[in-house]
């Protein structure tokens, strides 16, 4: 599972994210880039990933790229999905593991 620092690039297509799991460091700003290589629109919504437990969302039309900047708020494991109707059930889901600040290792209690 890759550990991204500063920028995380995810590729979306029918019906998957690549990578489907990755790591970030809590408290470190990151630019999340969504590259849509598919023929349909896709988005990425990560639940409670941002500072203060806010959701993070970015949308990209077919063949487009879009980004959002945020700071992961706290260590833990967070789910992300494509919210376009029917895409999540077809496999467009993944997880982000946010590591404790300065540890470079999984946060306590995360397998």
PyMOL commands that set and color helices and strands:
alter all, ss='L'
color gray80, all
select helices_A, chain A and resi 51-53
alter helices_A, ss='H'
color red, helices_A
select strands_A, chain A and resi 2-3+7-13+16-18+21-25+29-36+42-46+56-60+65-71+76-81+93-99
alter strands_A, ss='S'
color yellow, strands_A
deselect
rebuild
show_as cartoon
